[in-house]
């Protein structure tokens, strides 16, 4: 997935209401030809036109990034995760959390109909986990559900996996893929704001730690929680930064435009620490 990205125009083929607050959208289109197989868990960009029934403008990608058609209204761009790609069926599936009309992705998904257009660019992204590690710790929330499912599905049968997931309420709890070494734990916030919750942090701190064994960590979700858990694992459990895929997908009560610069600052600092640790 290191090739230059490409933008594709796809259309809604199916809508599956997975929980009261999550919809899985299946997309189809001739432009899916050449989309890489085995990309579940990878990042993609969704391009939303100002009017959800219109096809969004699509960029061409050059050496210096996207080049947009002159005079065209630029779509709103959001980053999501490939939940499933079936090359034989020609279908790409994404999970979108519904949280009212205060976000373009949520608003689009809540009103989507079969046949609606959507732009997709990608996929891309770094390595998600260290498959050879004997122990895996997966931590997240509904926004990272597709990522965590993709990691579980790709781990060998002998891997030992602890998955800790937090949901806004019990109605958002979903099954995870079957795996012989999986121990899954769901926690409900019962309406508490995500940014104030310590359930996942406390669960990580309380869990028995496999000292002396290599642990690969996949961690994604609300920003304050991701940063706190990441720091606990590094400082109190001694997990090298290079063994953690930690991404603050979103920030409680912030929209993506406001959060964009802070997220990049957090990720840049994390990557710098990982490089320093590798060179130590």
SULFENRA-V5748 format. One line per field, one symbol per residue. phi: phi as a letter, one per 20 degrees, with the letter a starting at -180 (. if undefined). A space follows every 50 residues. Layout:
# SULFENRA-V5748
phi->???
This chain:
# SULFENRA-V5748
phi->.efgfcececcfdaccefbgdcdddedcrgffgnfffmegnfecdeddfg dfeefffdeeddfdofdegfneffffdceccfeacdffemcddcdcfecn eebfffffffdfcgnfebeccpeapffeadffffccddcabgfdgfffff fgfdeffefdcdddcdcfbffefcfdgfbfdeddcdcdflnfgffefdff gffffeffdffndfddddcbqfgffffffgffffeddmffgfececcefb cgmdefffegffffffffffffffffffef
